[in-house]
Amino acid sequence: MTPIKKVIDDDTSYRPILIIANSSWYIYHYRELLIDSLKRNGEQVIALSPSDSYSKDLSKRVLHIPLRIKRANNLNFLGLIIAFIKMFLIVRALKPKIIHSHTLQANLIASVTSYFLQIPCVLSFTGMGQLSKDNKFKKLLLNMTLEIISFCYNNRSLIKFTNKTSSIKGAFIFQNPKDIKQYGGKLAGNKSYNKLILGSGVPKKYDCELNGFKNGWIDKETRLNISNERIKLNIIYCARLLKSKGIFKFINLSSNLSSHSFHAFGKIDEYNKDSLTTDELIQIKKTSKNIKFMGNIKDPLLTMDFNYPILLIPSNYGEGLPRAIAEALAGKIPVICSKNATCDVFKKDIVFVAEDDSINSYLKCIDQIMLDHKSDLLRRRIELGYKFYIENLCEELIVKNTLNIYKNLEQDKVIQYNL
């Protein structure tokens, strides 16, 4: 008989929203408020991600289903096929009304799964990582990945695993204008499906005006009563210990500022060839006496007591939106970063941007911080950064914008029933 169209109503009201990422840490760390907001609205939420040290904590907040894939198989075709089969079987059994996937590998597998099962799929691109680097093989892999996602988005499956087909495919969320400009057109023919949402949002606990957090840069009495010569800087690195994220620049900078303390928060990535090795880390600890490698500590900008903190992001990685920068702005901590790490979002009126990748450029930024502190220009820049956080980076705002995308998909979604 001829198919007729019918708006989805109670048929899917009981179905869950499925949140996918390539690690439990990612969902727990970046999607906590989104999950809580969905649950308060009466939605069933299920998280699908590989097991890691954060899986137990994630399971306390939401039903977590382990996706048994390893990041070591990121570039392994057979590994991707196996991961797809596992995800396909899980998603087919769960029958979610919306899939929301994060990170590039998960997005690829989720888009193919969505294509065959005709489930609306929201893909969040949290940066293109090392595949965006100036390497022909990696760029080829990135282009192939985007081509597959685009095909799944713009075509209907000839092989049907369901008697329903959705006329609304989903949406693409980009975390910065640079990525949406470079990749958005390759994915969706209709630009309205490309959405710009600046990161995952900064929780209220980072807001220094709410939590009472102070440092020497913003404390008026301290600023007026201590000279620059007496200031001991606390220079902070918050990221995986990857060369492309600038860990060697951070280490080299420490040797030029031996009288100041350096704190590296982050861990070795055993699945990434770009990471420091255990042997390298041991050797660095022996030779760099003013660096403390703190490991993967939760909320380092909140839990550590720094008098004069400076966040350093010397990254050339394919960033989406560095969460540490957003957290520092909320905490009124000065930020020095590479031009790449600004992601065309953080302007020079709120962060200090190195002219190039040389150590001298970063040293100049530190000198400028000291000069601006002496003249009170630093305080003004910090206040502008805090205002930017309030207006653009609050977690509540980011979650609200994300929920609006879900809402639009559910309102516009139409199903064809073969009667």
C-alpha positions in Angstrom: 0.0 0.0 0.0 1.1 3.6 -0.5 3.1 5.0 2.5 1.5 7.8 4.4 3.1 10.4 6.6 2.5 10.7 10.3 4.0 12.9 13.0 5.8 10.9 15.7 3.8 11.1 18.9 3.5 8.7 21.8 5.2 6.0 19.7 8.7 7.4 20.6 7.9 9.2 23.9 9.3 6.3 25.9 12.4 5.9 23.8 15.8 7.0 25.2 18.3 9.6 24.0 21.6 7.9 23.4 24.8 9.9 24.2 28.0 8.4 22.6 31.7 9.3 22.9 35.0 7.5 22.6 35.5 7.6 26.4 33.5 7.5 29.5 35.7 10.3 30.8 34.4 12.6 28.1 30.7 12.1 28.8 31.3 12.3 32.6 33.5 15.4 32.4 31.7 17.4 29.6 28.0 16.3 29.5 27.0 16.1 33.2 24.6 19.0 33.1 23.2 18.0 29.8 22.3 14.5 31.2 20.9 16.0 34.4 18.7 18.4 32.4 17.4 15.7 30.2 16.5 13.5 33.2 14.7 16.5 34.9 12.6 16.8 31.7 11.5 13.2 32.0 13.8 11.8 29.3 15.5 8.5 29.5 19.2 8.8 28.9 21.7 6.1 28.1 25.5 6.6 27.7 27.4 4.4 25.3 31.2 4.6 25.6 34.3 2.4 26.2 35.0 1.6 29.8 37.7 3.5 31.6 38.4 4.8 35.1 35.4 7.1 34.9 32.9 4.5 33.9 31.9 3.8 37.5 31.2 7.4 38.3 29.3 7.8 35.0 27.1 4.8 35.9 26.0 6.6 39.1 24.5 9.3 37.0 23.1 7.5 34.0 22.7 4.0 32.6 26.0 3.2 31.0 26.5 0.5 28.4 30.2 -0.3 27.6 31.1 0.0 24.0 33.9 -2.6 23.8 36.3 -0.8 21.4 39.8 0.4 21.9 41.2 3.8 20.8 44.2 1.9 19.6 42.0 0.8 16.7 41.3 4.4 15.6 43.1 4.0 12.2 42.5 0.2 11.9 39.8 -0.5 9.2 39.0 -4.0 10.7 38.7 -2.4 14.1 36.2 0.2 12.8 34.1 -2.5 11.2 34.0 -4.5 14.4 33.1 -1.3 16.4 30.3 -0.5 13.9 28.8 -4.0 14.2 28.9 -3.7 18.0 27.3 -0.3 18.0 24.7 -1.2 15.3 23.5 -4.2 17.4 23.3 -2.1 20.6 21.5 0.8 18.9 19.1 -1.5 17.1 18.1 -3.1 20.4 17.8 0.2 22.3 15.7 2.0 19.5 16.6 5.5 20.7 14.7 8.5 19.4 17.9 10.6 19.0 21.6 9.7 18.9 24.0 12.4 20.1 27.6 11.4 19.3 30.9 13.2 20.2 34.5 12.9 18.9 35.4 12.0 15.3 35.8 8.2 15.5 32.5 7.8 17.4 30.8 10.2 14.9 31.9 8.1 12.0 30.5 4.9 13.5 27.3 6.6 14.8 26.6 8.2 11.4 26.8 4.8 9.6 24.6 3.2 12.3 22.1 6.1 12.0 22.1 5.7 8.2 21.0 2.1 8.3 18.6 2.4 11.2 17.1 5.8 10.1 17.5 7.4 13.6 18.0 11.2 13.8 21.7 11.8 14.7 23.4 14.9 16.2 27.1 14.9 15.7 29.3 17.1 17.9 32.7 17.8 16.3 35.1 18.5 19.2 38.0 19.4 16.9 39.6 17.3 14.2 42.6 16.3 16.3 45.8 15.1 14.6 44.0 14.2 11.4 43.9 17.9 10.6 47.7 18.3 10.6 49.7 19.0 7.6 50.2 15.3 6.7 48.9 13.9 3.4 48.0 10.5 4.8 46.2 12.0 7.8 44.4 14.5 5.7 43.3 11.7 3.4 41.8 9.8 6.3 40.0 12.9 7.5 38.6 13.6 4.1 37.5 10.0 3.8 35.8 10.1 7.2 33.9 13.3 6.4 32.9 11.9 3.0 31.4 8.8 4.6 29.6 11.0 7.2 28.3 13.3 4.5 27.1 10.3 2.4 25.2 8.9 5.4 23.6 12.2 6.1 22.6 13.0 2.5 21.3 9.6 1.3 18.8 7.0 2.3 19.9 3.5 2.9 19.0 0.9 0.2 19.2 -1.8 2.8 16.3 -1.4 5.3 16.5 -2.7 8.9 13.3 -0.9 9.9 10.0 -0.2 8.3 10.3 3.5 9.1 12.3 6.3 7.5 12.9 9.6 9.1 12.8 12.8 7.0 14.9 14.6 9.5 18.5 13.4 9.6 19.9 15.4 12.5 22.4 18.2 12.9 26.1 18.9 13.0 27.5 20.9 16.0 30.8 22.6 15.7 32.7 24.2 18.6 34.4 27.0 16.7 33.7 29.2 13.6 36.9 28.0 11.9 35.8 24.4 11.8 32.2 25.2 10.7 33.6 27.3 7.9 36.1 24.6 6.8 34.1 21.5 7.2 30.4 22.4 7.5 29.9 22.8 3.8 31.5 19.3 3.1 29.0 17.6 5.4 25.5 19.2 5.0 24.1 20.7 1.8 21.7 22.7 3.9 23.6 25.1 6.1 20.8 25.3 8.6 21.9 21.9 9.9 25.3 23.2 10.9 25.2 24.6 14.4 27.8 26.6 16.2 27.9 25.9 20.0 31.1 27.0 21.8 32.3 23.9 23.5 30.5 22.0 26.3 30.3 24.9 28.7 31.9 25.8 32.0 30.2 24.6 35.2 29.3 27.2 37.8 31.9 25.8 40.2 34.6 27.5 38.1 33.0 30.9 38.4 35.3 32.8 40.8 32.7 35.3 41.8 30.4 32.5 42.9 33.0 30.2 44.6 35.1 33.0 46.2 38.3 32.0 44.4 41.0 34.6 44.4 44.6 34.9 43.1 47.2 37.6 43.3 46.3 39.0 39.9 42.8 40.0 41.0 43.2 40.5 44.7 43.4 44.3 45.1 45.4 44.4 48.3 48.0 41.9 47.0 48.2 43.8 43.6 49.0 47.1 45.4 51.5 45.7 47.9 53.8 43.4 46.0 56.4 44.3 43.3 56.7 42.3 40.1 60.2 41.3 41.2 58.8 39.4 44.2 56.1 37.5 42.2 56.7 33.8 41.7 54.6 32.6 38.8 52.7 29.3 38.7 52.6 28.3 35.0 50.0 25.6 34.3 49.6 23.1 31.5 46.3 21.2 31.3 46.1 18.6 28.6 47.3 15.1 27.5 51.0 15.0 27.4 51.2 15.2 23.6 53.9 16.9 21.6 51.2 18.5 19.3 49.6 20.0 22.4 52.8 21.7 23.2 54.2 19.7 26.2 57.8 20.2 24.9 57.3 23.9 24.6 56.1 23.9 28.2 59.1 22.0 29.3 61.6 24.2 27.4 59.9 27.3 28.8 60.5 26.0 32.3 64.3 26.0 31.7 64.1 29.7 30.8 62.2 30.5 33.9 63.9 28.4 36.5 62.9 30.6 39.5 59.2 30.0 38.8 57.1 26.8 39.2 55.5 24.8 36.4 52.7 22.3 36.9 51.6 19.9 34.2 48.1 18.3 34.6 47.5 15.5 32.2 48.5 12.0 31.5 50.5 9.9 28.9 48.2 8.7 26.1 49.3 5.1 25.5 47.3 4.9 22.3 48.9 8.0 20.7 52.3 7.9 19.1 52.5 11.7 19.6 52.5 11.2 23.4 55.4 11.4 25.8 56.5 7.9 26.7 57.1 6.7 30.3 60.8 6.7 29.8 60.8 10.2 28.4 58.8 11.4 31.3 61.2 9.8 33.8 64.1 11.6 32.2 62.3 14.9 32.1 61.6 14.7 35.8 65.3 14.2 36.5 66.4 17.2 34.4 63.6 19.7 34.9 63.5 20.4 38.7 60.9 23.2 38.6 58.2 21.1 36.8 55.8 19.0 38.7 53.9 16.4 36.7 50.6 16.1 38.6 48.8 13.4 36.6 45.2 13.5 35.6 43.8 15.4 38.6 40.2 16.4 38.5 39.5 20.2 38.4 43.2 21.3 38.8 42.4 25.0 38.5 40.1 24.7 41.5 41.9 22.2 43.7 45.4 23.7 43.6 46.3 26.8 45.5 48.2 29.0 43.1 49.1 32.6 44.0 50.0 33.8 40.5 48.6 31.3 38.0 49.1 31.5 34.3 47.5 29.0 32.0 49.7 28.1 29.0 48.2 26.4 25.9 51.0 26.2 23.3 48.9 23.7 21.2 49.1 23.0 17.5 46.6 20.2 17.8 43.3 20.3 15.9 41.4 21.8 18.8 37.6 22.2 19.0 37.5 24.7 21.9 40.1 24.2 24.7 38.0 23.7 27.8 40.9 24.8 30.0 40.9 28.3 28.5 37.2 28.7 29.2 37.7 27.5 32.8 40.6 30.0 33.2 38.4 32.9 32.0 35.8 31.9 34.5 38.4 31.8 37.3 40.0 35.1 36.2 43.3 33.5 35.4 45.5 35.0 32.7 45.9 32.8 29.5 48.8 32.5 27.1 48.1 30.4 24.0 49.1 29.7 20.4 47.1 31.3 17.6 45.9 27.8 16.8 44.4 27.4 20.3 42.3 30.5 20.0 40.1 28.6 17.5 39.0 32.0 16.2 37.0 32.4 19.4 39.4 33.8 22.0 40.6 37.3 20.9 43.6 39.2 21.9 41.7 41.5 24.2 41.0 38.6 26.6 44.0 36.2 26.1 47.7 36.7 25.3 48.5 35.1 21.9 52.0 34.1 21.0 53.2 35.5 17.7 54.7 32.2 16.6 55.8 28.8 18.0 59.1 30.0 19.3 60.0 30.0 23.0 60.8 33.7 22.7 57.2 34.5 21.7 55.9 32.8 24.8 58.5 34.6 27.0 57.3 37.9 25.5 53.8 37.1 26.5 54.9 36.5 30.1 56.8 39.8 30.1 53.7 41.5 28.8 51.6 40.0 31.6 54.0 41.5 34.2 53.9 44.9 32.5 50.2 44.9 32.3 49.9 43.8 35.9 52.0 46.8 36.9 49.9 49.2 34.9 46.5 47.6 35.9 45.8 46.7 32.2 45.9 43.0 33.2 43.0 43.3 35.5 40.9 44.9 32.7 41.8 42.1 30.3 40.9 39.5 33.0 37.5 41.2 33.5 36.8 41.2 29.8 37.6 37.5 29.7 35.2 36.9 32.6 32.5 38.8 30.8 33.1 36.7 27.7 32.6 33.6 29.8 29.4 34.8 31.3 27.9 35.8 27.9 29.1 32.8 25.8 30.6 29.9 27.8 28.3 29.2 30.8 27.3 25.5 30.9 23.7 26.5 31.3 23.7 28.4 28.0 25.5 25.6 26.1 23.0 23.0 27.4 20.0 25.2 26.6 21.3 25.5 23.0 21.8 21.8 22.7 18.3 21.0 24.1 16.9 23.4 21.5 18.4 21.2 18.7 16.9 18.1 20.2 13.5 19.9 20.5 13.6 21.0 16.9 14.3 17.5 15.7 11.4 16.1 17.7 9.0 18.7 16.6 9.9 18.4 12.9 10.4 14.7 12.7 8.1 12.8 10.4 7.9 9.1 9.9 6.7 7.1 6.9 4.6 4.0 7.8 4.3 1.3 5.3 0.7 0.1 5.8 
